[in-house]
Amino acid sequence: MSDSLPCFKAYDVRGRVPDEINEDVAHRIGRAYAEVIDPGSVVVGHDIRLTSESIKGALIDGLRESGVNVVDIGLCGTEEIYFATDHLGVGGGIVVTASHNPKDYNGMKFVREGAKPISGDSGLAEIRRLTEQRRGRDSGSKGSYETTSTLSPYIQHMLSYVDVPSLAPLNVVCNAGNGGAGRVIDALEPKLPFKFSKVHHEANGHFPNGVPNPLLEENREATASVVRAKRADLGIAWDGDFDRCFFFTAQGDFVEGYYIVGLLAEAFLAQQGPQRVVHDPRLTWNTQAIVAAAGGEAVASKTGHAFIKERMREVDAIYGGEMSAHHYFRDFAYCDSGMIPWLLVAALMSDKKQSLAELVAAREAEFPCSGEINRRVEDPASLLAAVEAHYAPTALRVEHRDGLSIENSDWRFNLRMSNTEPVVRLNVESRADRALMEARTEELLGYMEG
């Protein structure tokens, strides 16, 4: 007997509870993971969703029945599973989370030893096949179970990225979106000189203030308005499992993730000398210019956490950044963190005695961008073909590394199908010409909407 399980995505599991993911599916995933990864021992944890504990329980049963020893770190963010897998030296890690999806969703993210990603072509497809076929390891002996906390060493690791005594006493607005970030902020707070104003701080799986996804424009004002009201120096917001963080200036203006990538790349290269930096192909010119000016090497990768991490390991990059607000660090097992970036930005503001707006203003002027624009399209492949037919003949460069990237001397764009949603995503940038960027964006939107 075989089921089709659409909850399996390109690099994780995500679906509506209970029709797409439930305790039975979770139990089968545990057995399939044990068979494919053969981890010996696994660290597991869960996010703040109402169904996460019961799904985690079923997952643990499946793992233990397969002879796998389970270390349960309880309520956590995705990056805490990455940290614990590496820190405890276990053979794998699984977090039960649906990140920024609606409250009736749940899912899982998986890693193997050393917090290395597991994606479609590195084990996830096989886990799916065995789960659908209701097959998995049968073990004569049951794996052990223990609970532990890795919060204290995780907090120490976060603080290792900054020189705490040199931090300025900034006023910081933080919006956890009723997700998991509040718990970590509370643990960091006594060790930092910042004054925090906390918005939607308490974890609440009912998401009374909406889905925790600051990429949605309608979710930004909750942070921006408090920044302005409190005359804060900085605003930060996270998604539900806080592996992405988003920034607001003292004026309450949202800062595109693209410019944060350049800012962090510049900080690492200034501190550690010429290094490799990995970036996604959607918006590139600002990152490439900053890295080149610092004597480093900018290395492009396909979009998506599994691809970025694999590329970073290949070239031993010190840092990797995606404009979607995922930031990856060599010293964090090449994984993404939503806590390290804001600590680094606060350190930069302290060190340079500049506001966030001042830190990014020149880059925003030099390489204005559209921000990511998403549209549902009936036939994405035909759309990409039509756009390429129109723009490629006069282009300087055409690439298909990830969707379609077309580059001219004064403007470029990337148009790609999403890995996780039925939409097409557009990003446009120019060289110091906002009017040109806006005109080309309108032109391309005509294709997407027409």
Phi and psi in degrees as a GROMACS rama.xvg file:
@    title "Ramachandran Plot"
@    xaxis  label "Phi"
@    yaxis  label "Psi"
@TYPE xy
-131.006  138.158  SER-2
-107.46  154.414  ASP-3
-97.5131  127.396  SER-4
-118.746  92.3516  LEU-5
-69.0104  -5.89105  PRO-6
-69.7255  -15.4077  CYS-7
-78.6719  120.141  PHE-8
-109.189  -167.893  LYS-9
-62.5619  -40.0078  ALA-10
-134.142  11.6538  TYR-11
-162.134  -173.009  ASP-12
-115.447  132.758  VAL-13
-157.522  128.933  ARG-14
-169.583  174.482  GLY-15
-79.772  138.701  ARG-16
-94.8301  134.157  VAL-17
-100.858  0.54634  PRO-18
-74.2691  -25.8015  ASP-19
-107.05  -33.0311  GLU-20
-140.362  139.098  ILE-21
-158.066  -174.751  ASN-22
-62.2808  -38.5583  GLU-23
-62.9599  -46.355  ASP-24
-63.1062  -41.6285  VAL-25
-62.061  -42.0585  ALA-26
-60.4678  -44.0822  HIS-27
-67.5943  -36.6375  ARG-28
-62.3784  -40.5801  ILE-29
-57.2331  -45.3746  GLY-30
-68.0862  -40.0469  ARG-31
-67.7522  -41.5504  ALA-32
-58.8615  -44.4663  TYR-33
-59.3514  -42.1731  ALA-34
-66.5765  -45.368  GLU-35
-78.3408  -43.8632  VAL-36
-90.2907  -28.8728  ILE-37
48.8091  60.7542  ASP-38
-83.6308  -16.5643  PRO-39
78.9608  -65.575  GLY-40
-138.108  150.145  SER-41
-134.979  140.069  VAL-42
-96.8092  134.122  VAL-43
-126.877  156.118  VAL-44
-158.561  176.276  GLY-45
-144.222  154.131  HIS-46
-89.2953  -167.4  ASP-47
-87.8223  4.0917  ILE-48
-66.4462  152.313  ARG-49
-65.8169  -27.643  LEU-50
-96.3843  -0.554078  THR-51
-68.5017  -38.8226  SER-52
-66.9145  -41.7225  GLU-53
-69.8444  -37.5047  SER-54
-66.8757  -39.6066  ILE-55
-62.6364  -40.5407  LYS-56
-59.1075  -43.8356  GLY-57
-67.3202  -39.1479  ALA-58
-59.7276  -46.1755  LEU-59
-61.3487  -41.3973  ILE-60
-59.0509  -44.3888  ASP-61
-62.6928  -42.0439  GLY-62
-63.6243  -47.9223  LEU-63
-67.9028  -37.0471  ARG-64
-61.9378  -24.0583  GLU-65
-91.4328  9.39164  SER-66
85.8075  9.70568  GLY-67
-89.2864  134.385  VAL-68
-80.9676  133.23  ASN-69
-113.683  130.985  VAL-70
-112.435  116.512  VAL-71
-103.009  116.42  ASP-72
-96.4707  4.46049  ILE-73
75.233  -146.032  GLY-74
-66.5193  129.578  LEU-75
-162.478  171.469  CYS-76
-96.4556  163.62  GLY-77
-54.1134  -43.4823  THR-78
-67.8478  -21.9549  GLU-79
-70.0054  -29.1922  GLU-80
-69.9709  -41.7288  ILE-81
-57.9614  -47.7679  TYR-82
-62.3574  -48.4736  PHE-83
-64.2745  -37.7929  ALA-84
-59.9294  -45.2691  THR-85
-72.8798  -46.5305  ASP-86
-64.4285  -41.3084  HIS-87
-85.6825  -10.172  LEU-88
66.9416  30.9816  GLY-89
-87.5539  173.581  VAL-90
-85.3685  -3.62344  GLY-91
178.758  174.388  GLY-92
-151.025  143.752  GLY-93
-138.11  128.865  ILE-94
-114.459  133.491  VAL-95
-87.4503  110.842  VAL-96
-160.928  152.471  THR-97
-123.146  23.8144  ALA-98
50.9854  -113.56  SER-99
-104.214  12.6128  HIS-100
-71.7526  165.348  ASN-101
-56.7717  163.779  PRO-102
-68.7295  -18.0778  LYS-103
-90.3855  12.8855  ASP-104
-103.559  156.168  TYR-105
-151.25  177.073  ASN-106
179.845  -163.873  GLY-107
-148.54  148.704  MET-108
-121.498  140.718  LYS-109
-123.665  145.037  PHE-110
-136.776  163.093  VAL-111
-106.781  -162.173  ARG-112
-58.3915  149.271  GLU-113
68.6454  13.7942  GLY-114
61.3643  29.4101  ALA-115
-73.0395  140.685  LYS-116
-69.8449  151.148  PRO-117
-117.334  113.713  ILE-118
-123.636  -172.944  SER-119
-51.9433  -40.0308  GLY-120
-99.0709  9.59611  ASP-121
-131.103  35.9991  SER-122
124.962  -25.5304  GLY-123
-68.52  -36.3563  LEU-124
-63.7139  -38.0343  ALA-125
-70.2861  -39.4246  GLU-126
-60.5498  -41.6045  ILE-127
-62.0916  -45.7731  ARG-128
-59.4376  -46.8297  ARG-129
-67.4879  -37.2347  LEU-130
-63.5384  -44.7036  THR-131
-65.0077  -34.2051  GLU-132
-86.2877  2.38798  GLN-133
55.7513  40.9442  ARG-134
-118.263  155.311  ARG-135
177.139  179.845  GLY-136
-70.2299  134.158  ARG-137
-104.614  123.701  ASP-138
-117.281  142.976  SER-139
-70.7763  -27.3804  GLY-140
-119.792  147.311  SER-141
-88.8304  137.347  LYS-142
-69.0561  157.344  GLY-143
-80.9466  167.233  SER-144
-138.057  131.613  TYR-145
-145.172  154.899  GLU-146
-110.248  147.467  THR-147
-153.072  168.092  THR-148
-120.269  131.255  SER-149
-111.004  14.5315  THR-150
-62.054  -44.0291  LEU-151
-62.9246  -51.3215  SER-152
-64.7512  -30.7566  PRO-153
-64.1246  -44.9335  TYR-154
-62.629  -42.7362  ILE-155
-59.9609  -40.1278  GLN-156
-65.1693  -42.4412  HIS-157
-57.3596  -44.253  MET-158
-71.1084  -17.0514  LEU-159
-70.1963  -12.8352  SER-160
-83.7071  -10.316  TYR-161
-133.618  156.844  VAL-162
-93.3396  96.227  ASP-163
-54.9451  -44.6191  VAL-164
-60.5268  -22.9018  PRO-165
-92.994  1.91362  SER-166
-74.5445  138.546  LEU-167
-77.928  153.63  ALA-168
-78.0783  72.7522  PRO-169
-75.4221  149.321  LEU-170
-91.6456  118.192  ASN-171
-121.469  126.42  VAL-172
-93.7711  127.355  VAL-173
-125.604  131.956  CYS-174
-119.864  106.029  ASN-175
-82.3941  -6.44653  ALA-176
61.1267  26.1383  GLY-177
60.7419  20.6391  ASN-178
-95.2621  -146.507  GLY-179
-93.2269  -8.08369  GLY-180
-68.9405  -28.659  ALA-181
-57.9195  -40.2159  GLY-182
-60.1711  -39.2503  ARG-183
-74.0832  -40.0267  VAL-184
-58.7479  -42.1161  ILE-185
-62.2784  -34.7125  ASP-186
-76.0969  -31.4623  ALA-187
-78.355  -32.6912  LEU-188
-50.9368  -47.1388  GLU-189
-65.8436  -15.8711  PRO-190
-99.6759  -0.731541  LYS-191
-122.898  152.882  LEU-192
-86.3061  13.4753  PRO-193
-86.7835  151.623  PHE-194
-102.25  116.702  LYS-195
-97.063  134.834  PHE-196
-109.226  118.66  SER-197
-103.193  125.207  LYS-198
-114.193  135.341  VAL-199
43.7536  49.5782  HIS-200
-82.0601  -34.7112  HIS-201
-76.0436  134.47  GLU-202
-63.0685  129.487  ALA-203
-154.304  105.767  ASN-204
-66.581  -8.42783  GLY-205
-77.8168  -12.4202  HIS-206
46.4657  62.674  PHE-207
-63.4911  -19.0183  PRO-208
-108.714  22.6561  ASN-209
95.2337  169.372  GLY-210
-64.1546  132.844  VAL-211
-76.3623  81.8739  PRO-212
-139.867  91.8238  ASN-213
-68.6457  -6.79295  PRO-214
-68.5282  -24.5777  LEU-215
-76.2751  125.08  LEU-216
-57.1849  -35.4776  GLU-217
-67.3069  -15.7108  GLU-218
-92.1715  -4.36923  ASN-219
-83.2658  -29.4953  ARG-220
-64.853  -29.537  GLU-221
-58.3531  -38.3024  ALA-222
-79.9869  -48.502  THR-223
-59.2779  -41.0352  ALA-224
-66.5208  -36.5458  SER-225
-72.3007  -37.0704  VAL-226
-55.7462  -47.0582  VAL-227
-68.3542  -44.1758  ARG-228
-64.3055  -36.9532  ALA-229
-90.4445  -2.82487  LYS-230
50.8735  47.565  ARG-231
-75.9112  161.917  ALA-232
-85.1788  -23.3569  ASP-233
-160.208  143.121  LEU-234
-121.258  139.65  GLY-235
-133.679  139.48  ILE-236
-136.78  150.032  ALA-237
-124.54  161.052  TRP-238
-82.3961  -179.187  ASP-239
-59.2256  -43.4122  GLY-240
-97.993  12.4545  ASP-241
44.9247  36.2304  PHE-242
-90.0746  -0.718888  ASP-243
-128.692  140.756  ARG-244
-130.294  149.92  CYS-245
-126.964  146.679  PHE-246
-118.809  146.989  PHE-247
-130.299  138.3  PHE-248
-74.4717  173.856  THR-249
-62.3449  -19.858  ALA-250
-86.2203  -2.51532  GLN-251
84.8333  11.7477  GLY-252
-84.0876  135.928  ASP-253
-73.0608  134.57  PHE-254
-103.139  121.827  VAL-255
-56.9628  137.87  GLU-256
-56.9347  -27.8991  GLY-257
-54.4704  -43.4569  TYR-258
-76.2296  -26.4514  TYR-259
-68.0304  -37.22  ILE-260
-57.1965  -47.5413  VAL-261
-62.5214  -41.2639  GLY-262
-61.5206  -46.8498  LEU-263
-71.1408  -37.8072  LEU-264
-59.2657  -45.7517  ALA-265
-61.3013  -41.2093  GLU-266
-64.945  -44.839  ALA-267
-64.9907  -41.2354  PHE-268
-71.8428  -33.714  LEU-269
-65.5229  -35.8285  ALA-270
-80.7817  -39.1008  GLN-271
-117.446  2.73731  GLN-272
81.328  -176.904  GLY-273
-55.6879  126.915  PRO-274
-146.016  170.028  GLN-275
-91.0998  142.067  ARG-276
-127.61  128.862  VAL-277
-97.8042  138.451  VAL-278
-139.278  160.655  HIS-279
-84.6951  166.458  ASP-280
-89.828  6.1521  PRO-281
-74.3042  -51.3785  ARG-282
-130.258  128.798  LEU-283
-133.074  -31.1266  THR-284
-61.3356  -42.8109  TRP-285
-62.77  -47.7889  ASN-286
-61.4667  -46.4754  THR-287
-60.5167  -41.8856  GLN-288
-65.7651  -43.6278  ALA-289
-65.1225  -45.6385  ILE-290
-65.8342  -42.0859  VAL-291
-62.901  -41.6176  ALA-292
-63.1914  -28.5437  ALA-293
-91.2908  4.86788  ALA-294
80.5373  11.0145  GLY-295
-92.3312  -172.761  GLY-296
-127.105  121.909  GLU-297
-88.5308  127.827  ALA-298
-120.08  122.819  VAL-299
-82.4132  148.048  ALA-300
-138.975  157.81  SER-301
-60.7755  152.219  LYS-302
-68.2508  143.298  THR-303
121.872  141.059  GLY-304
-62.4528  -38.0885  HIS-305
-64.3128  -41.444  ALA-306
-67.8536  -43.7875  PHE-307
-61.3691  -45.5628  ILE-308
-64.2013  -41.8239  LYS-309
-63.8192  -42.3943  GLU-310
-65.8092  -40.8335  ARG-311
-61.0402  -42.5729  MET-312
-64.5075  -41.341  ARG-313
-57.5727  -44.174  GLU-314
-105.942  4.62466  VAL-315
53.3045  50.8044  ASP-316
-73.6556  143.248  ALA-317
-75.7487  -28.4529  ILE-318
-152.461  147.415  TYR-319
-135.187  142.326  GLY-320
-139.898  140.357  GLY-321
-116.416  144.417  GLU-322
-65.9585  -12.3113  MET-323
-80.8908  10.1971  SER-324
81.8493  22.3075  ALA-325
-95.1702  128.483  HIS-326
-128.132  131.354  HIS-327
-119.889  144.101  TYR-328
-134.597  129.086  PHE-329
-55.4172  -42.3297  ARG-330
-75.3397  -3.72447  ASP-331
-111.382  43.0752  PHE-332
57.1823  33.0495  ALA-333
61.312  21.712  TYR-334
-101.016  168.622  CYS-335
-91.1885  145.717  ASP-336
-138.406  142.097  SER-337
-98.794  -1.13952  GLY-338
-100.355  -41.0323  MET-339
-59.1508  -42.3421  ILE-340
-59.6156  -44.0775  PRO-341
-71.8612  -31.2237  TRP-342
-63.2569  -42.0686  LEU-343
-65.8646  -40.3917  LEU-344
-65.1453  -41.7725  VAL-345
-62.7091  -37.2949  ALA-346
-67.0131  -39.5032  ALA-347
-63.6691  -44.2444  LEU-348
-61.0882  -39.8531  MET-349
-67.5034  -45.1194  SER-350
-68.3213  -44.6925  ASP-351
-91.1142  -6.49825  LYS-352
53.5176  43.1772  LYS-353
-127.877  152.883  GLN-354
-76.5745  165.491  SER-355
-61.6751  -40.0727  LEU-356
-58.556  -41.3311  ALA-357
-68.2694  -35.1213  GLU-358
-66.2808  -31.6892  LEU-359
-107.213  -8.71551  VAL-360
-57.5327  -46.8836  ALA-361
-64.2455  -37.888  ALA-362
-70.7753  -37.9492  ARG-363
-63.5547  -35.8026  GLU-364
-74.4445  -37.2094  ALA-365
-74.2471  -35.2068  GLU-366
-134.62  71.4354  PHE-367
-63.8087  143.253  PRO-368
-133.921  162.282  CYS-369
-80.3143  -18.4221  SER-370
72.1989  161.649  GLY-371
-76.3528  128.679  GLU-372
-114.317  124.486  ILE-373
-110.421  137.316  ASN-374
-139.384  140.381  ARG-375
-77.9306  130.685  ARG-376
-131.032  136.41  VAL-377
-64.5139  -45.0872  GLU-378
-131.058  82.3813  ASP-379
-58.2808  -38.3305  PRO-380
-62.8005  -41.7838  ALA-381
-66.2875  -38.5297  SER-382
-60.5024  -49.5388  LEU-383
-61.0504  -39.1088  LEU-384
-65.1157  -41.7408  ALA-385
-66.6713  -42.3524  ALA-386
-63.7348  -43.7986  VAL-387
-63.3744  -41.8174  GLU-388
-59.9673  -34.7037  ALA-389
-77.7627  -43.9523  HIS-390
-97.2894  -23.4114  TYR-391
-65.2327  -39.102  ALA-392
-57.9617  -29.3196  PRO-393
-104.744  4.67594  THR-394
-81.0289  153.579  ALA-395
-77.4427  -35.3183  LEU-396
-149.528  139.02  ARG-397
-125.952  128.239  VAL-398
-129.051  149.62  GLU-399
-123.89  28.1807  HIS-400
-58.1487  -38.9384  ARG-401
-154.124  94.4188  ASP-402
73.4752  -141.131  GLY-403
-120.344  120.659  LEU-404
-115.309  127.075  SER-405
-126.062  129.2  ILE-406
-121.032  132.406  GLU-407
-118.225  178.253  ASN-408
-65.4824  -33.353  SER-409
-119.034  -4.49366  ASP-410
-156.974  157.507  TRP-411
-150.309  163.236  ARG-412
-149  159.974  PHE-413
-128.794  132.75  ASN-414
-128.649  121.731  LEU-415
-145.644  154.851  ARG-416
-80.1203  141.627  MET-417
-67.5269  146.421  SER-418
-78.9575  -18.9405  ASN-419
-122.374  -13.7918  THR-420
-139.951  157.162  GLU-421
-80.1094  57.9415  PRO-422
-135.704  162.368  VAL-423
-107.334  139.204  VAL-424
-116.454  131.43  ARG-425
-117.435  136.435  LEU-426
-135.38  132.076  ASN-427
-128.265  140.839  VAL-428
-142.69  161.936  GLU-429
-138.126  172.746  SER-430
-96.4461  99.0626  ARG-431
54.9209  32.2428  ALA-432
-140.412  86.6492  ASP-433
-63.6094  -37.9778  ARG-434
-62.7927  -42.2102  ALA-435
-62.6295  -46.296  LEU-436
-58.1763  -44.133  MET-437
-67.4616  -37.8945  GLU-438
-66.0136  -44.6942  ALA-439
-66.8882  -34.5227  ARG-440
-63.5743  -45.2437  THR-441
-60.8566  -41.5466  GLU-442
-59.9411  -47.8885  GLU-443
-69.5267  -34.0807  LEU-444
-63.7082  -31.0637  LEU-445
-59.0148  -41.3759  GLY-446
-65.355  -45.4229  TYR-447
-66.8077  -31.7348  MET-448
-99.9625  -9.14646  GLU-449
